[in-house]
Amino acid sequence: MIIGHSGTFPLDDETSDDDVALESFLDLLDRDIAARPQVPLPISKELFDRIEDLVGGMVVDPDEPIEGDVGL
């Protein structure tokens, strides 16, 4: 379970090192946003439109395996 500034979010029953790393990162992000709410700014319409032009038609399956080497 992740408890943050904006609520509580359950995690899957299975936990792994990735979940611990994600939970730590989200906690850091939550504390930073709470301490400095003026920092996360919305993106401009122009940037949104550019992103949409680049990836708007892509179909993504989050359950599909990633091909090739992946470094995190």
C-alpha positions as CSV (number, residue, x, y, z in Angstrom):
1,M,0.0,0.0,0.0
2,I,1.2,3.5,-0.8
3,I,0.0,6.2,1.4
4,G,0.5,9.6,-0.1
5,H,-0.5,13.2,0.1
6,S,-3.4,12.6,-2.2
7,G,-4.7,9.3,-0.9
8,T,-3.9,5.6,-0.3
9,F,-3.2,3.3,-3.1
10,P,-3.2,-0.5,-2.8
11,L,-0.4,-2.5,-4.4
12,D,-0.7,-6.0,-5.7
13,D,-0.5,-8.8,-3.1
14,E,2.9,-9.8,-4.6
15,T,5.7,-7.5,-3.6
16,S,9.1,-7.4,-5.1
17,D,12.2,-5.3,-5.0
18,D,10.7,-3.3,-7.9
19,D,7.6,-2.5,-5.7
20,V,9.9,-1.3,-2.9
21,A,11.8,0.9,-5.3
22,L,8.6,2.3,-6.8
23,E,7.1,2.9,-3.4
24,S,10.2,4.8,-2.3
25,F,10.2,6.9,-5.4
26,L,6.5,7.7,-5.1
27,D,7.0,8.7,-1.5
28,L,9.8,11.0,-2.5
29,L,7.7,12.5,-5.2
30,D,4.7,12.9,-2.9
31,R,6.8,14.7,-0.2
32,D,8.4,17.0,-2.8
33,I,5.0,18.0,-4.3
34,A,3.6,18.5,-0.8
35,A,6.5,20.7,0.2
36,R,6.6,22.7,-3.1
37,P,3.2,22.6,-4.7
38,Q,4.1,25.4,-7.1
39,V,6.8,23.3,-8.8
40,P,4.8,20.7,-10.9
41,L,3.5,22.9,-13.7
42,P,1.2,21.8,-16.4
43,I,2.7,21.4,-19.8
44,S,1.9,23.9,-22.5
45,K,-0.7,23.2,-25.2
46,E,2.1,23.4,-27.8
47,L,4.1,20.7,-26.0
48,F,1.0,18.5,-25.6
49,D,0.2,18.9,-29.3
50,R,3.8,17.9,-30.2
51,I,3.7,14.9,-28.0
52,E,0.3,13.9,-29.4
53,D,1.7,14.2,-32.9
54,L,4.7,12.0,-32.1
55,V,2.9,9.2,-30.1
56,G,-0.9,9.9,-30.3
57,G,-1.6,7.0,-32.7
58,M,0.5,4.4,-30.8
59,V,-1.2,1.5,-29.2
60,V,0.5,0.3,-26.0
61,D,0.0,-2.9,-24.2
62,P,1.5,-2.6,-20.7
63,D,1.5,-6.4,-20.3
64,E,3.5,-7.0,-23.5
65,P,7.1,-8.1,-22.9
66,I,9.8,-5.6,-23.7
67,E,12.1,-6.7,-26.5
68,G,15.8,-6.2,-26.3
69,D,18.1,-5.2,-23.4
70,V,16.5,-3.0,-20.8
71,G,18.6,-1.1,-18.3
72,L,16.9,0.6,-15.3
